[in-house]
Amino acid sequence: MAEKQSLRLLCLAGFRQSERGFREKTGALRKALRGRAELVCLSGPHLVADAAGPESVGPDSGPCLPEEQPRGWWFSEQETDVFSALKEPAVCRGLEEALGTVAQALTNLGPFDGILGFSQGAALAALVCALGQAGDSRFPLPRFIILVSGFCPRGLGFKESILQGPLSLPSLHVFGDTDRIIPSQSSMQLAGRFAGAITLTHSGGHFIPAAAPQRQAYLNFLDQFAK
């Protein structure tokens, strides 16, 4: 019997994470999914000048390694490199560059079976899939999406309306009951944009869980798409 092929996931880092740092922070998940899924990590295109920030809290979003600079997908103020997920932003500065970075990765590093996003990366992943469903040729719809500590992005102008749902692709939404950065209600709101969304809660905070109970839930979800 032929051995099953691993699924390939494009993984979008959170705000203030680097590609290498995010790859290390997803090590436990990578180990849990060994033989089932390959994780290809991608960080935002914009350097974040200020090393302090809300998404620097938690075991999966700690400070970047000393030799690396933190990055982000977009900023919510015009003059400063900050981002707030829960406040109405003045701008979404750098969002088009972020979308271009993901489009380039899909073309140059793909094909991918699914997309996984963490925090700001989860909000971007949802937007990318909404754009793809609306016909944007840069973003072919993946087979599935996994969103960890996700939220509905704000201040997107005309793009915001496409996130009203329902988005048709299979989705798994993972969030912590004690997440102080992205409250569970915000993640539930995003899950509500997806038809047939599956939710996975854990007792922790703002990180990607990969203990035994979550491991089994990831595997059960991914087994639907085994090749």
C-alpha positions as CSV (number, residue, x, y, z in Angstrom):
1,M,0.0,0.0,0.0
2,A,1.4,3.4,-1.0
3,E,2.4,5.6,1.9
4,K,0.2,8.7,2.5
5,Q,1.6,12.0,1.4
6,S,1.9,14.8,4.0
7,L,-0.4,17.7,3.6
8,R,1.3,21.1,3.1
9,L,0.2,24.1,5.2
10,L,1.3,27.7,4.7
11,C,1.6,29.1,8.2
12,L,1.2,32.9,8.8
13,A,2.9,34.2,11.9
14,G,1.5,36.6,14.4
15,F,2.4,40.3,14.8
16,R,5.9,40.9,16.1
17,Q,7.1,37.4,15.1
18,S,9.9,36.4,12.7
19,E,9.8,33.5,10.3
20,R,12.5,31.6,12.2
21,G,11.0,32.5,15.6
22,F,7.5,31.3,14.5
23,R,9.0,28.1,13.1
24,E,10.5,27.4,16.5
25,K,7.4,28.3,18.4
26,T,5.4,25.9,16.3
27,G,7.9,23.1,17.0
28,A,5.5,21.2,19.3
29,L,2.7,21.3,16.7
30,R,5.2,20.3,14.0
31,K,6.1,17.2,16.1
32,A,2.5,16.4,16.8
33,L,1.7,16.5,13.1
34,R,4.8,14.6,11.9
35,G,4.0,12.4,9.0
36,R,0.6,14.1,8.5
37,A,1.5,17.7,7.6
38,E,4.4,19.9,6.6
39,L,4.3,23.4,8.0
40,V,5.9,26.2,5.9
41,C,6.2,29.3,8.0
42,L,5.9,32.9,6.7
43,S,6.2,36.2,8.6
44,G,5.0,39.6,7.7
45,P,6.8,41.9,5.2
46,H,7.1,44.9,7.6
47,L,9.8,45.4,10.2
48,V,8.4,46.4,13.6
49,A,10.6,49.1,15.0
50,D,9.3,48.9,18.6
51,A,10.2,45.6,20.4
52,A,7.3,45.9,22.8
53,G,3.8,44.9,21.8
54,P,0.8,43.0,23.0
55,E,1.4,40.0,20.8
56,S,4.8,39.5,22.5
57,V,3.0,37.9,25.4
58,G,2.6,34.1,25.6
59,P,4.6,31.0,24.8
60,D,3.9,31.1,21.1
61,S,4.5,34.7,20.6
62,G,7.6,35.5,22.6
63,P,10.3,38.0,21.6
64,C,12.2,37.2,18.5
65,L,15.6,35.8,18.7
66,P,18.3,38.5,19.2
67,E,19.6,38.2,15.6
68,E,16.2,38.7,14.1
69,Q,13.9,41.6,13.9
70,P,10.2,41.3,14.6
71,R,7.8,41.7,11.7
72,G,4.1,42.4,11.1
73,W,1.5,42.1,8.4
74,W,0.1,45.6,8.8
75,F,-0.2,48.5,11.3
76,S,-3.2,50.2,12.7
77,E,-1.7,53.7,13.0
78,Q,-0.2,55.9,10.3
79,E,3.0,57.1,12.1
80,T,3.9,54.3,14.5
81,D,4.5,50.6,14.0
82,V,1.8,49.3,16.3
83,F,-1.2,47.1,15.9
84,S,-4.3,46.7,17.9
85,A,-6.7,43.9,17.1
86,L,-9.6,45.1,19.3
87,K,-9.8,48.8,18.5
88,E,-11.1,50.4,15.3
89,P,-7.9,51.3,13.5
90,A,-7.0,54.7,12.0
91,V,-5.6,52.9,9.0
92,C,-4.5,49.4,7.8
93,R,-1.1,50.6,6.7
94,G,0.9,47.9,4.8
95,L,-2.0,45.6,4.2
96,E,-1.6,45.5,0.4
97,E,2.1,44.5,0.8
98,A,1.0,41.8,3.2
99,L,-1.5,40.4,0.7
100,G,1.3,40.5,-2.0
101,T,3.6,38.6,0.3
102,V,1.1,35.8,0.8
103,A,0.3,35.7,-3.0
104,Q,3.9,35.4,-3.8
105,A,4.4,32.6,-1.3
106,L,1.4,30.7,-2.7
107,T,2.9,30.9,-6.1
108,N,6.6,30.3,-5.3
109,L,6.4,27.9,-2.4
110,G,3.1,26.1,-3.2
111,P,1.0,24.2,-3.8
112,F,-0.5,24.1,-0.4
113,D,-3.4,22.1,0.9
114,G,-4.3,24.4,3.7
115,I,-3.5,27.7,5.5
116,L,-2.8,28.0,9.2
117,G,-2.8,31.5,10.8
118,F,-1.9,32.7,14.3
119,S,-3.4,35.9,15.7
120,Q,-2.8,38.7,13.2
121,G,-1.8,36.0,10.7
122,A,-5.1,34.2,11.4
123,A,-7.0,37.4,10.5
124,L,-5.0,37.8,7.3
125,A,-5.6,34.1,6.4
126,A,-9.3,34.6,6.8
127,L,-9.2,37.7,4.6
128,V,-7.1,35.9,1.9
129,C,-9.6,33.1,1.8
130,A,-12.5,35.6,1.6
131,L,-10.8,37.3,-1.3
132,G,-10.2,34.0,-3.0
133,Q,-13.9,33.0,-2.6
134,A,-14.8,36.4,-4.1
135,G,-12.8,35.7,-7.2
136,D,-9.4,37.2,-6.5
137,S,-7.1,35.1,-8.8
138,R,-4.1,35.7,-6.5
139,F,-5.6,33.5,-3.8
140,P,-6.9,30.1,-5.0
141,L,-9.0,28.6,-2.2
142,P,-7.2,26.1,-0.1
143,R,-8.9,22.8,0.9
144,F,-9.1,24.0,4.5
145,I,-8.0,26.6,7.0
146,I,-6.9,26.5,10.7
147,L,-7.1,29.7,12.6
148,V,-5.5,30.0,16.1
149,S,-6.4,33.0,18.3
150,G,-8.1,34.6,15.3
151,F,-10.3,37.7,15.0
152,C,-12.2,39.6,12.4
153,P,-9.9,42.3,11.0
154,R,-11.2,45.8,11.3
155,G,-10.9,48.9,9.1
156,L,-10.5,47.1,5.8
157,G,-13.0,49.3,3.9
158,F,-14.6,47.5,1.0
159,K,-12.7,44.3,1.9
160,E,-14.4,44.1,5.2
161,S,-17.8,43.3,3.6
162,I,-16.5,40.1,2.1
163,L,-15.8,38.8,5.6
164,Q,-19.5,38.9,6.6
165,G,-19.6,35.3,5.4
166,P,-20.5,32.7,5.0
167,L,-17.1,31.4,3.9
168,S,-17.5,27.9,2.5
169,L,-14.2,26.1,3.1
170,P,-13.8,23.7,6.0
171,S,-12.3,25.5,9.1
172,L,-10.9,24.7,12.5
173,H,-10.8,27.5,15.0
174,V,-8.5,27.2,18.0
175,F,-8.5,29.6,21.0
176,G,-7.8,29.8,24.7
177,D,-10.3,30.5,27.5
178,T,-7.8,32.7,29.2
179,D,-6.4,34.5,26.2
180,R,-5.9,38.2,27.2
181,I,-4.7,39.4,23.8
182,I,-7.5,38.0,21.6
183,P,-10.5,37.2,23.8
184,S,-12.3,34.0,23.0
185,Q,-15.4,36.0,21.9
186,S,-13.4,37.6,19.1
187,S,-12.3,34.1,17.9
188,M,-15.9,32.9,18.1
189,Q,-17.0,35.9,16.0
190,L,-14.5,34.9,13.3
191,A,-15.6,31.3,13.4
192,G,-19.2,32.5,12.8
193,R,-18.1,33.7,9.4
194,F,-17.4,30.1,8.3
195,A,-20.1,27.6,7.4
196,G,-19.8,24.5,9.5
197,A,-16.9,25.8,11.5
198,I,-15.3,23.4,14.1
199,T,-14.0,25.0,17.3
200,L,-11.3,23.7,19.6
201,T,-10.9,25.4,23.0
202,H,-8.1,25.0,25.5
203,S,-7.6,26.4,29.1
204,G,-4.5,28.5,28.2
205,G,-3.8,31.8,26.7
206,H,-2.3,33.3,23.5
207,F,-0.4,30.5,22.0
208,I,-0.7,27.5,19.6
209,P,-1.6,24.5,21.8
210,A,-0.2,21.0,20.9
211,A,-0.8,18.8,24.0
212,A,-2.4,15.4,23.6
213,P,-6.1,16.6,23.5
214,Q,-5.4,19.2,20.9
215,R,-3.1,16.9,18.9
216,Q,-6.0,14.4,18.4
217,A,-8.3,17.2,17.4
218,Y,-5.8,18.5,14.8
219,L,-5.3,14.9,13.4
220,N,-9.1,14.2,13.3
221,F,-9.6,17.4,11.3
222,L,-6.7,16.9,8.9
223,D,-7.6,13.2,8.3
224,Q,-10.5,14.4,6.2
225,F,-8.0,15.7,3.7
226,A,-5.5,12.9,3.7
227,K,-4.0,12.2,0.3
